[in-house]
Amino acid sequence: MSDIQFNKVGRVFTRGGQANAVLRDIDLHIHDKQFVAIVGPSGCGKTTLLRLAAGLDAPTSGSVRIGGEAVAGPGPDRAVVFQQFALFPWKTVAENIAFGLRCKGMPEHERAERVRHFVQLMSLQGREDAYPHQLSGGMQQRVAIARSYALDPGVLLMDEPFGALDAQTRTVMQEELLRLCAIAPRTVLFITHAVEEAVYLADRVIVMSRNGGAIVADIDVAGTRNAESWAGHERIEDVMDLPSFVDIRSRIWKLLREQDFQTIATE
């Protein structure tokens, strides 16, 4: 089991003697092999939640558990994909994908087979010997995702992974990620500012408040997707025209707009 549990999680940062509560009593359970997207205004604590799950930060109060075990730091059961591709510029595509496997001590023949598998899965054939500077942004992110998946983590943590890509490449990468998750499901925590992206990719969409770091909505997308037969509409432009998709997107936008109005009213 690779579920993620946030139990009464709070995170307070202190700067210049002033305490700022970024997260307040967050209760959230992401089930095993469930894809959950988190949306919300900038500064609402989305990335902080992801960093807590990754073990890159620690809660001020409450606890974070992966598969029932308390998170005490980074671990091989979790892989993180950031907006910036974070590839080693002096290593080839194959070497970047193999890096974590080499660190784990995987035998060379097994490592090579794993690299070949994910090169094919992420449509990187013919690019194995290329260096990051020779690749487009979309190709570099494919390599970053392949490197994460190659480690066989139970949990994939993605912080706006497509945010630096142009619109067309971003759409292609969304479709590729959806295909990959269907082939090799993982528990995914996905941070994004793009509402359409969240609804298209996720089983659930969590909406966070602008102030106070709280959850204001937990929206079931998978239930609607199954009930309304989204299958057969794999391309995002087709799904976006479905009434059920439009309804969920509108509900989320309304919640986000309410956050903006509340902020304006208190300024």
C-alpha positions as CSV (number, residue, x, y, z in Angstrom):
1,M,0.0,0.0,0.0
2,S,1.3,3.5,-0.9
3,D,-1.4,5.8,0.4
4,I,-0.6,9.2,1.7
5,Q,-2.2,10.5,5.0
6,F,-2.0,14.1,6.2
7,N,-3.3,14.1,9.8
8,K,-4.0,17.5,11.4
9,V,-1.0,18.9,9.6
10,G,0.1,22.4,10.3
11,R,3.2,24.2,9.0
12,V,4.3,27.6,10.4
13,F,7.1,29.6,9.0
14,T,8.7,32.4,11.0
15,R,10.4,35.3,9.3
16,G,11.6,38.4,11.0
17,G,9.9,37.4,14.2
18,Q,6.5,37.0,12.5
19,A,4.8,33.6,12.4
20,N,3.0,32.7,9.2
21,A,0.8,29.7,9.2
22,V,0.9,28.3,5.7
23,L,-1.1,25.1,6.6
24,R,-3.7,24.7,9.3
25,D,-5.0,21.3,10.5
26,I,-4.9,19.6,7.1
27,D,-6.7,16.2,7.0
28,L,-6.3,14.5,3.6
29,H,-6.1,10.8,2.7
30,I,-4.9,10.0,-0.8
31,H,-5.6,6.3,-1.5
32,D,-3.3,3.8,-3.0
33,K,-2.9,4.3,-6.8
34,Q,-5.2,7.4,-6.7
35,F,-4.3,10.5,-8.7
36,V,-5.1,13.6,-6.7
37,A,-4.5,17.1,-8.0
38,I,-4.3,20.2,-5.7
39,V,-5.3,23.6,-7.0
40,G,-5.5,26.9,-5.3
41,P,-4.1,30.5,-5.3
42,S,-0.4,31.2,-5.1
43,G,0.9,30.9,-1.6
44,C,-2.0,28.7,-0.4
45,G,0.4,25.9,0.7
46,K,0.1,23.5,-2.3
47,T,3.9,23.0,-2.7
48,T,4.4,22.9,1.1
49,L,2.1,19.9,1.2
50,L,4.0,18.2,-1.5
51,R,7.4,18.9,0.2
52,L,6.0,17.4,3.4
53,A,5.0,14.2,1.6
54,A,8.4,14.1,-0.1
55,G,10.2,14.5,3.3
56,L,11.9,17.7,2.2
57,D,10.2,19.6,5.0
58,A,8.6,18.6,8.3
59,P,5.2,19.7,9.7
60,T,5.1,22.0,12.7
61,S,2.1,19.9,14.0
62,G,0.4,16.7,13.0
63,S,1.9,13.9,10.9
64,V,2.4,12.7,7.4
65,R,2.4,9.0,6.6
66,I,3.1,7.0,3.5
67,G,1.8,3.5,3.6
68,G,1.2,3.8,7.3
69,E,4.8,4.8,8.0
70,A,5.7,8.3,9.3
71,V,7.6,10.4,6.8
72,A,11.0,11.2,8.4
73,G,12.8,12.3,5.2
74,P,13.2,11.5,1.5
75,G,12.9,7.8,0.6
76,P,13.0,5.4,-2.3
77,D,9.3,4.8,-2.1
78,R,8.7,8.4,-3.4
79,A,9.9,10.2,-6.5
80,V,9.6,13.9,-7.1
81,V,9.2,15.6,-10.5
82,F,9.6,19.4,-10.4
83,Q,8.7,22.2,-12.9
84,Q,12.3,22.6,-13.8
85,F,13.6,19.4,-15.3
86,A,16.6,18.9,-12.9
87,L,18.5,16.7,-15.3
88,F,22.2,16.2,-15.2
89,P,23.4,18.3,-18.2
90,W,26.6,16.2,-18.5
91,K,24.7,12.9,-18.7
92,T,22.9,11.5,-21.7
93,V,19.2,10.5,-21.6
94,A,20.0,6.9,-20.8
95,E,22.5,7.9,-18.1
96,N,20.0,10.3,-16.5
97,I,17.3,7.6,-16.4
98,A,19.9,5.1,-15.0
99,F,21.3,7.4,-12.4
100,G,19.0,6.4,-9.5
101,L,19.2,2.8,-10.4
102,R,23.0,2.9,-10.3
103,C,22.8,4.6,-6.9
104,K,20.6,1.7,-5.7
105,G,23.2,-0.8,-6.8
106,M,21.2,-2.4,-9.5
107,P,23.2,-4.8,-11.7
108,E,24.3,-3.4,-15.0
109,H,22.3,-5.8,-17.2
110,E,19.1,-5.2,-15.2
111,R,19.7,-1.5,-15.2
112,A,20.1,-1.4,-19.0
113,E,16.9,-3.4,-19.5
114,R,15.0,-1.0,-17.2
115,V,16.3,2.0,-19.1
116,R,15.3,0.4,-22.4
117,H,11.8,-0.2,-21.1
118,F,11.2,3.4,-20.0
119,V,12.8,4.9,-23.1
120,Q,10.2,3.0,-25.1
121,L,7.4,3.8,-22.7
122,M,8.1,7.5,-22.8
123,S,8.7,7.5,-26.6
124,L,12.4,8.5,-26.3
125,Q,13.7,6.0,-28.8
126,G,16.6,7.4,-30.8
127,R,17.4,9.9,-28.1
128,E,19.2,7.6,-25.7
129,D,22.6,9.2,-26.4
130,A,21.4,12.8,-26.5
131,Y,22.3,15.4,-23.8
132,P,19.6,17.6,-22.2
133,H,20.6,20.7,-24.1
134,Q,19.9,18.8,-27.3
135,L,16.3,18.1,-26.3
136,S,13.1,20.2,-26.3
137,G,11.4,21.1,-23.0
138,G,8.8,18.3,-23.5
139,M,11.5,15.7,-24.2
140,Q,13.5,16.8,-21.1
141,Q,10.4,16.4,-19.0
142,R,9.8,12.9,-20.5
143,V,13.3,12.0,-19.3
144,A,12.6,13.4,-15.8
145,I,9.4,11.3,-15.6
146,A,11.1,8.2,-17.0
147,R,13.9,8.6,-14.4
148,S,11.3,8.8,-11.6
149,Y,9.2,5.9,-12.8
150,A,12.3,3.7,-13.4
151,L,12.9,3.7,-9.6
152,D,9.6,2.0,-9.2
153,P,8.3,4.3,-6.5
154,G,4.9,3.7,-4.9
155,V,4.3,7.5,-4.8
156,L,4.9,10.1,-7.5
157,L,5.0,13.7,-6.4
158,M,4.7,16.3,-9.2
159,D,5.0,20.0,-8.6
160,E,3.7,21.8,-11.7
161,P,5.7,19.5,-13.9
162,F,4.3,21.0,-17.2
163,G,4.3,24.6,-16.0
164,A,7.4,25.6,-18.0
165,L,6.2,24.1,-21.3
166,D,4.4,25.8,-24.2
167,A,0.7,25.1,-24.5
168,Q,0.9,22.5,-27.3
169,T,3.7,20.5,-25.6
170,R,1.9,20.7,-22.3
171,T,-1.2,19.1,-23.9
172,V,0.9,16.3,-25.3
173,M,2.6,15.7,-22.0
174,Q,-0.8,15.6,-20.2
175,E,-2.0,12.9,-22.6
176,E,1.3,11.0,-22.2
177,L,1.0,11.1,-18.4
178,L,-2.5,9.9,-18.5
179,R,-1.4,7.0,-20.7
180,L,1.5,6.2,-18.5
181,C,-0.7,6.1,-15.3
182,A,-3.1,3.7,-17.0
183,I,-0.2,1.4,-17.9
184,A,1.7,1.7,-14.6
185,P,-0.6,3.2,-11.9
186,R,1.0,5.0,-9.0
187,T,-0.2,7.1,-6.1
188,V,0.1,10.6,-7.5
189,L,0.0,14.0,-5.8
190,F,0.0,16.6,-8.5
191,I,0.3,20.4,-8.0
192,T,-1.1,22.7,-10.6
193,H,-2.5,26.1,-11.3
194,A,-4.4,24.9,-14.3
195,V,-7.9,23.9,-13.6
196,E,-8.5,22.1,-16.9
197,E,-5.3,20.1,-16.4
198,A,-6.4,19.0,-12.9
199,V,-9.9,17.9,-14.0
200,Y,-8.4,16.1,-17.1
201,L,-5.8,14.1,-15.2
202,A,-7.0,13.6,-11.6
203,D,-9.4,11.2,-9.8
204,R,-9.9,13.9,-7.2
205,V,-9.3,17.6,-7.2
206,I,-8.5,19.3,-3.9
207,V,-9.2,23.1,-3.8
208,M,-7.3,25.1,-1.2
209,S,-8.0,28.4,0.3
210,R,-6.0,31.6,-0.3
211,N,-5.6,32.4,3.4
212,G,-5.1,29.9,6.2
213,G,-3.9,27.0,4.2
214,A,-7.2,25.0,4.4
215,I,-9.1,22.7,2.1
216,V,-12.3,24.2,0.9
217,A,-13.4,21.4,-1.5
218,D,-12.6,17.8,-2.3
219,I,-14.2,17.0,-5.7
220,D,-14.6,13.5,-7.1
221,V,-13.7,13.5,-10.7
222,A,-13.3,9.7,-11.2
223,G,-17.0,9.0,-10.3
224,T,-18.2,11.5,-12.9
225,R,-15.7,10.2,-15.5
226,N,-16.9,6.7,-15.0
227,A,-20.6,7.6,-14.9
228,E,-20.4,9.8,-18.0
229,S,-18.2,7.4,-20.0
230,W,-15.3,9.7,-20.6
231,A,-13.5,6.6,-22.1
232,G,-12.9,7.0,-25.8
233,H,-12.2,10.7,-25.3
234,E,-8.5,10.4,-24.5
235,R,-7.6,13.7,-26.2
236,I,-8.0,16.7,-23.9
237,E,-9.8,18.8,-26.5
238,D,-12.5,16.2,-26.8
239,V,-13.0,15.8,-23.0
240,M,-13.1,19.5,-22.4
241,D,-16.3,19.7,-24.5
242,L,-18.2,17.2,-22.4
243,P,-20.9,18.7,-20.2
244,S,-19.7,16.9,-17.1
245,F,-16.2,18.2,-17.6
246,V,-17.5,21.7,-18.1
247,D,-19.6,21.4,-14.9
248,I,-16.7,20.3,-12.7
249,R,-14.4,22.9,-14.2
250,S,-17.0,25.6,-13.5
251,R,-17.4,24.5,-9.9
252,I,-13.7,24.7,-9.3
253,W,-13.4,28.1,-10.9
254,K,-16.2,29.4,-8.8
255,L,-14.5,28.3,-5.7
256,L,-11.2,30.0,-6.8
257,R,-13.0,33.2,-7.7
258,E,-14.7,33.2,-4.2
259,Q,-11.2,33.1,-2.7
260,D,-10.2,36.2,-4.8
261,F,-13.3,38.1,-3.7
262,Q,-12.7,37.3,-0.1
263,T,-9.2,38.6,-0.4
264,I,-10.3,41.8,-2.0
265,A,-12.9,42.3,0.6
266,T,-10.4,42.1,3.5
267,E,-7.8,44.4,1.9
